[in-house]
Amino acid sequence: MAVVGVVISSVDGMVVAADTPPGASGAANDTILSLNARTVCYVWNQASAAVLQAFIAATNPMPASPLQVVQAMSGYLTATPPAQPPVGFDFAGVEPGPAGGNTVIELSHPGAAAGGLKQMVFPGDLYLGSHSIGRYLNARMFGAMKIPMELAQRHAAFVIGETRLALPTVRPHVAMARIDRVAGLSWATDADIAELTNEAFERSRKLWLKGIDLF
Amino acid sequence: MTLALALRGCNGLVLGTDSRVTSVVPQAIGPPQTITSDTSEKFLQVNRDIGVLTYGLAEPGYSGISRLVEQAKRNRYPRYQDIETAAQAVFLTEFNTWTQAQQQPAVAAAGVVGFILSGYDSVLKNQFRVTSFQSANGFQPQEIVQPTFLAAQFHIAQYLTTKLYRQEMTVAQLTQLAVFLMLETMSTEITVGGPIQLATVTVRNGFQRVTEEEIDKLLDTCQSKVRDFRRLLLEL
């Protein structure tokens, strides 16, 4: 499973990215799973992935709206509480229609023995990162600014690359889902990822070079 | 949690921690409440050349470092290695005593507490040394050979050292870097905060606590560093 993941709301959609092994980018990755043409889910661990797969298999048809997907998953978890260990899901999607907003909702369940479902709704313009280095860099570089999706993709690749510098367990490749308000879900190709990670490396090197004079 | 650090430079060591204690208090209704206070002493001098600091659970942490200092003074251990050996036994005893006093000893025993012993070994190796002790492995001493060691809430500081640390830095430069790492971590991690506790170890002066007045000056100096680094990030 991914060590570091990011969910970034952009002006024109959303970007969800995570570290992954080489050869497992796009839909083949093990951490970001697609629910429909406008919704993906970042799963916290392997148990969460198994629960989500069971939910997908049991839900036909899958609702079109991300919010309705989360409601369906919430009902599923309440009806069939997962056994230990705890599970968690970050759903991210863009509601249908030209004026549809971004939906980011976290569902977590501590396991049947420990209690019920917890739901957390995040605001529309956000950076949500599963690691503090990403949160730090985002606060320093963008704060609450709304950024276009192209920049959000570059930022996601940079944050994952920079986290890898400090944490060797971060896997060497990146999987990235883009949910465009008009075109819906698409996965960044290996060529896209190569370009983004090369650029992230150049920015990282530039920061290192300029940081030499700081102390 | 805490940010605890030991940085090696060309002429000595810099040791540091924050002062925050974080407690999670169960509530009758609703989720548990997180309470912080910035009152913790996590850092003590053991002898002329050596200091010890702690992170993680505050109570067994403080009792561990204070008991080690008492024992080292009483026994006048001549070598770093002797203090290292005594430290393991002291930390284990204090942690076990604390867990047994808790309402749920088995749950308490799963808590995390760690210690960093660090200083100049003037008897055997003539080297600046850093040793880590953690509850997860029974406080077995682990000699740290890397030039920097960061523990507990370390991720942001670890990242920043990859950009800003150089082994040839002097102790004076490292004290500034240590304050910078603390400030930047505090900006994101709510469990790290409060007054910064710093010490330097050099061959000439041994272990020297950095005074509050000096830390205030370092905080002033670091404001421009924080601003400059932010500018570098914005220019990327």
Boltz contact constraints between the chains, C-beta under 6 A:
constraints:
  - contact:
      token1: [A, 132]
      token2: [B, 155]
      max_distance: 6.0
  - contact:
      token1: [A, 132]
      token2: [B, 156]
      max_distance: 6.0
  - contact:
      token1: [A, 132]
      token2: [B, 188]
      max_distance: 6.0
  - contact:
      token1: [A, 133]
      token2: [B, 155]
      max_distance: 6.0
  - contact:
      token1: [A, 133]
      token2: [B, 156]
      max_distance: 6.0
  - contact:
      token1: [A, 133]
      token2: [B, 159]
      max_distance: 6.0
  - contact:
      token1: [A, 135]
      token2: [B, 188]
      max_distance: 6.0
  - contact:
      token1: [A, 136]
      token2: [B, 156]
      max_distance: 6.0
  - contact:
      token1: [A, 136]
      token2: [B, 188]
      max_distance: 6.0
  - contact:
      token1: [A, 140]
      token2: [B, 230]
      max_distance: 6.0
  - contact:
      token1: [A, 140]
      token2: [B, 233]
      max_distance: 6.0
  - contact:
      token1: [A, 141]
      token2: [B, 233]
      max_distance: 6.0
  - contact:
      token1: [A, 165]
      token2: [B, 162]
      max_distance: 6.0
  - contact:
      token1: [A, 166]
      token2: [B, 155]
      max_distance: 6.0
  - contact:
      token1: [A, 166]
      token2: [B, 158]
      max_distance: 6.0
  - contact:
      token1: [A, 166]
      token2: [B, 159]
      max_distance: 6.0
  - contact:
      token1: [A, 203]
      token2: [B, 236]
      max_distance: 6.0
  - contact:
      token1: [A, 207]
      token2: [B, 163]
      max_distance: 6.0
  - contact:
      token1: [A, 207]
      token2: [B, 232]
      max_distance: 6.0
  - contact:
      token1: [A, 208]
      token2: [B, 163]
      max_distance: 6.0
  - contact:
      token1: [A, 210]
      token2: [B, 232]
      max_distance: 6.0
  - contact:
      token1: [A, 211]
      token2: [B, 163]
      max_distance: 6.0
  - contact:
      token1: [A, 211]
      token2: [B, 164]
      max_distance: 6.0
  - contact:
      token1: [A, 214]
      token2: [B, 164]
      max_distance: 6.0
  - contact:
      token1: [A, 214]
      token2: [B, 225]
      max_distance: 6.0
  - contact:
      token1: [A, 215]
      token2: [B, 173]
      max_distance: 6.0
  - contact:
      token1: [A, 215]
      token2: [B, 176]
      max_distance: 6.0
  - contact:
      token1: [A, 215]
      token2: [B, 177]
      max_distance: 6.0
